[in-house]
Amino acid sequence: MPETVRYALYYTPEPGSPLARFGNGILGYDSHRGEAVPAPAGLDGLAAVTGAPRAYGFHATLKAPMRLAAGVREDDLVAAAAALAAGHPPVAVGRLRVATLGSFTALVPEAPPPALGLLAAECVACLDPLRAPLTPAEVARRAPGRLTPRGRALLARWGHPHVFEAFRFHMTLTDSLPEADRAPWRARLDAAYGTGAPLTIDAVTVLRQDGAAPFRVLRRLPFGA
């Protein structure tokens, strides 16, 4: 049985930037180089709480991982993403902060602008015609019984429940944590991150996953190129 190949459209920071170095160090993986990264000094225990996000690399999801529809090639996906990027202006997001979202820790915008949600919506709509329908197993992994009726409708139509008005830009830093561990990890990661520079999204990134291997960057596509 051939291994499953999935693709995603993410925001990933410019390789080598302070944000990229921070996120890659926290997760222990660089999806651009496909290499492990040592943890920052003073943050012992990271490997035990970053297993799930490590496989995806440091990113913010714009179009969730998907299989390609029958007859669609990898080049078709890259071309569609490149066309979107070529006509898109930069999106000024502003400063990010370390926050607890549900049970995990992530970087989120202090004041997300409307243009950020519009960018995500464009990415979802642009690439969805290339997406294979969800399998029953893929639907089950989203636990539809725990979703709202609107969440189930979004899942059925767009392959993911957290799109359009349910979208929230975030860059995951930890696994789902027990309640007692959330505040301590948020404080440790907040101290490691500091104030950070204001974020401007000026590119989108196409990534590929082969089977259970970590996601690896195929192309980072600058806006306006």
N, C-alpha and C positions, 0 to 999 in steps of 0.2 A: 504494500500500500504506500503510495508516494506521500512524503511529508507535506503538511499544510504550509502554504506560503501566504503570509499576510502582509499588507501594506498599511501605512498610516501617514497622515499629514499632520505634522507637529510644528510648533514654534520651538526651535532650539537656539540657544545663544550662539553668537559668533565664536567659532573655535578659538581658544586662547584668551578670551575675554575674562574679566574678573567673575562675571556671573557664571560662565561655563566652568571655570576652575572650581568655583564654590560648589555648584551642583554636582559636577562629576566626582569631586572629592567626597561629598556626602554619600552619594550612591555607590561609589567605588567602581564606576564604569564610565568609559568615554565612548559614546555611540558613534562618533565620527571616526575614531581610530579603531574601534572594536577591541579596546584593551582595558584591562583592569587598571584602576587608579588607587593609589594609597590614600587612606583616610587622613584628614587634617590632624595635626597634633592636638592633643587634649580632648579628643572626642572618641574615647575608647567605647567599644560596644556597638558602634554603628552597624557593623556587618550583621548583627543579630536582629536589627529592626529595619533593614532596608532591602530585604530579599525580593519582595514583589516589585517595587519600582525599579530596582536595578536592571531587571530584564528589559525594561522599556527605555532606559536612559533618561537623562535629565531633560524634561520637555514640558510643554503645555499642549494638550490635545486640541487640534482644530478639526480633524476628521478622524474618528476613532478607527482602530485596526479593523481591516476588512479583507476578505478574499476577493479576487477579481472575478467578474462575471465571465461566463463562457465566451470565448472569442476575443476577450480584452487582453492586451499584452501589457507588460510592464512599461514599455515605451509609451503606450497610450496614456497611462496614468501620469507619467512624468511630464508628458507634453501638455496634458490638461492643467496640471499644477503650475507648469511654467507659464502658460497663457494667463492664468489667473494672476500670478505674481507680476508678470510684465506690465499689467495694467493697474496695479494697486499702489496707492500712496502709502507711505509709512504711517504707522499708528502709534501715537504718543500715549503710552500707558501710564507713565508716572512711576512713582516709587512703589516698590514691593515691600511686604512685611511678612514675617513668619507668623502663621496662624494655625490653629487646630480646626480642621474641617471634619465634622463628625468624629471619627476615631483616628484619623491620620493627620500628619503635619505637612504643611505645604507653604510655598510662597504664593501670596495673592496680592493683587493691586490694592493700594490704600483707597483709591477712588477710581474704579474702573470706568473708562469713558464709553459712551454709546458706540463709538467706532469699533471697539473691541468685540462686542457682540455681533456687530454687522460683519466683521471679518470672519468670525467663526461660522456665521450663517452662510456666507458666500462659499466657504470651503466645503461645508456639508453639502450644499445644493449642487456645487460644481462637480464634485467627484461621485456623488451618489449614483448617477447612471452607470458608472463603471463597477459598482459593487455587486457581488453575488448575494442572493437572498440568504438570510440567516438560516442555519440549520436548526432543528429542534434543540440540539445540545447547546448551540450558541444562545438561543432564546432562554433556555433554562438557566444558563450562567448569569443572566441578568435578573434572576429572581423576580419574574413579572408579578407574582402574587404579592410582593411587597411594594410594588409601584402604584402610583395613583392611576386613575383611568387615563389621564392625559399622558402620563409616562408610558403606559402600555401602548397608547396610540403612536407616540413618537418612536418607540422601539419597533413597532410593526412597520411603520412607513419609512423610517430613516435609519434603522439598524442600531439605534442608541437612544436611551431615554433622556439623556441630558444634553439636548440640543435646542437651538433657538431660544425661547424664553427661559428654558431650564439650564442653559449654558452658564458655567462659572469658570473663568480663567483661573487655573492654578498649576503650580509646578510642584509635584509631589516630592516629599523629602523622606517619608517613612512609610512603613507598613501600617496597617490597622493596629493600634496599640491598646492595651488594657487601660482602663480609665485612670488608674493610679500612675501610669507612666506618661500620660499625655502632657501634663503641665511641665514636668521636669525636662522632657525632650524639647518641648517648645522653647523653654528658657535657654537650654544649651545651644540649640540651633540659632535662636535669635541673637545670642551673644556672638556666635561664630559669623553670622551674616553681617551684623552691624547695620548701618544705615543703607548701604548700597547706593548705586547711581540710578537715576530715573531710567526706566526702560522705554525704548522705542522699538517696536517690531518693524523690521525692515526686510524680512525674508521669511519664507516658509521652507520646511524641510520634508522631503519624501524619505521614508524609512521602509526597510524590508525585514521581515522575520521569517527564517526558515525553520519550520518545526518548532521545537522548544528553545532554540538558540535565542540569545538576546537580539533585540532590534539593532539594525546597523544602518547608518545614513547612506542613502543612494545619491541624493542631490540636495544641496541647500540652494534655494532659488531666490536671489535678491529681488526686491520689489523694483519695478521700473527698468529692469535689465532688458 
